[in-house]
Amino acid sequence: MRTHTSTRTAGDNTPTTPSAASGPGRFAFTVHPRARLSEDLARVWSPLGRVPERAYDTALRRLPVPPVAMAAIHIGGSQVGHVVLVPYGARHLLAQPGEGRDRVHRAVDKARGLGCGTVGLGALTATVTGGGVSLRGRTDIGVTNGNAFTAAIVDDQARRLLEHLGRLGGAHVAVVGATGSVGSAVTRLLARDRAAGRLTVVARSAGRLEALAAEVGRRVPTVAATSIDAVSGADLVILLTASADALLQPQHLREGAVVLDATQPRNTSPDLLAARPDVLVIDGGVVEIPSLRLVGGNIGLPDGRAYACFAETALLALSGHRGHFSIGNPSLELVDETRHLARGLAHLGFHAAEPTSFGRPVDLPTRALAVA
């Protein structure tokens, strides 16, 4: 096993190297309840699913509930880490990011106390810490937001979808959440390799959005927009936003559009497919690790599958990496480095999972989309 020591963080070259005090190969991954609190907390202990949603909403918001080691992580038959639950709902994290950040910091303390050398920030625990920026000063544990490998996997999935549609290099692709940590990397990957014929980039921050559009527009024709309505002409819509609610609606999509939803909590719901049976929604950012087992709880995926942010954390730990990795917006260099690490652990999987839609296996379309 090779040992990697990194002092590079995304968006910043300032050296920040945690000490070697923690055990190599052991990692933690932080999670939080998503939109339906009782359903998610039942994964920790099934009787918790019987508690009314309103009771959880009030209790988790007002009470200083400590983080919980909710599951042991096993890969290749050995325990390699822990899933640590931040007991604060998705809406709470977005509405009270300061309190949410403090709770994530306590979860990182918990991970360190469990003997972990690396911690990955799942879903909105990454968002409220600025992609891990607020944890950059930690020298006792390496931190990653998981967004470099997430960008790599979403890019791989997008290319596969475009190949099946017969439009690789020629399709109109929209990226929603384009200025975010994952979104900016995916947008740059699509432009760098000219995997799209044209791009529509959507985000709330007009200033950063225009700068990104100008950058990638030198390689691929690009339009910037602050309204999700702008995706209406896209063949492929890639969702990479941080929200607690389903944002994409039936009227936003062209006929036969394909949606790659890599958000957690999800920005699509099964109601979209009921209203638009011509549309295909693919679960984004899911990785196959066949020997992966979570003992004592789960994070909403079957054995052998993980979200790419989780998989990045495992990649770093199992490769012997020391130090922080992806903090803030990942560079394309970091994205490519995760691909290199994944090839080194290919015997354990670490590749994009076979396509599913809301957890159910689907066959990818082979029809060629009409040019919009």
ABEGO torsion letter per residue (X at the ends): XBBBBBABBBGBABBBBBBAABBBGBBBBBBBBBABAAAAAAAABAAAAABBAAAAAAAAAABBBBBBBABBBBBGGBBAEBBBBBBBBAAAAAABAAAAAAAAAAAAAAAAAAGBABBBBBEAAAAAAGGGAAAAABAABBBBAGAAAAAAAAAAAAAAAAAAAGABGABBBBBBGAABAAAAAAAAAAAAAGABABBBBBBABAAAAAAAAAAAAAABBBBBBABAAAAAABABBBBABBBABBABBAAABBBGBBBBBABOBBABBAAAAAABAABBBBBBGBBBBAABBBBGEBAGBBBGBBBAAAAAAAAAAAAGBBEBBBBEBBBAAAAAAAAAAAAAAAAAEGBBBBBBBGGBBBBBBABBBBBX
